[in-house]
């Protein structure tokens, strides 16, 4: 049975609307200006893959819809809070084509808003009244912080191993995908073997998603991305396309020296930076990185044989397709 990707949101529309309502209520702040900014942030939602993953992970089993919606809202709120902190750390002015909070407020205020959203996400997790869901949530938060620390402290090395990169993006992105799938399966009272298979599915999906995100940072142009192309490199963060491109260069290649200067912040000439971005974009490093993402996507799909419901299996396969075939 084949379910079109566009149909997933239609099929899950009722549950997603409830999730959006829970997130909007939890994000309310008493100060009108800040409340409007946070409301805009919440409304500028992305593809909502994490709550959809949580909802679908329970769909084949025996779940309580209110608890499931509450957990999905907590996951989406946690994701939103992490983006607020990311933008503050990166000093990003644009997110999804819209001004970020830190383009309008002081860094201290932005961090506190992020903390408030983290707290609200934890409150939602606790409202499921499941100690295991709360434990998964807490572990995910720890993994996210670990991923961000790895990016800050170790993400600027051009010679890092691919395994180090994958460990970094697991914490940064894939851990929340894994946790969302696990939470949904737990709330759905799935067998333990199915819970673990769905968590592993979420982890593989999240790794594929982040690698494609890093590819898009080079492959697409700023009008599609809503931020400058090559933004990670401009921020000094080395991602898989840059690693694969640099690995093919001789040690004394001028391009390698330029990349190292960009990563260190010594190179600020826009023309030279753009030349490197263009070189990576036109190289086979993009296709090779896409191949790595495709391998994780294939592994994710292979884990779905455990699901008893064929329609849910098809929908989750299409979630994988959505994650790896997107253009933004």
Secondary structure, DSSP 4 states (H G I P E B T S, - for coil): ----HHHHHHHTHHHHHHHHHHHHHHT--SSHHHHHHHHHHHHS----HHHHHHHHHHTTS---HHHHHHHHHHHHHHHHHHHHHHHHHHT-SEETTEE-GGGTS-HHHHHHHHHHHHHHHHHHHHTT--HHHHHHHHHHHHHHHHHHHHHHHHTT-TT--HHHHHHHHIIIIIHHHHHHHHHHHHHTT--HHHHHHHHHHHHHHHHHHHHHHHHHHHHS-HHHHTS-TTHHHHTT---HHHHHHHHTS-TT-HHHHHHHHHHHT----HHHHHHHHHHHHTSTHHHHHHHHHHHHHHHHHHGGGG-S-HHHHHHHHHHHHHHHH---
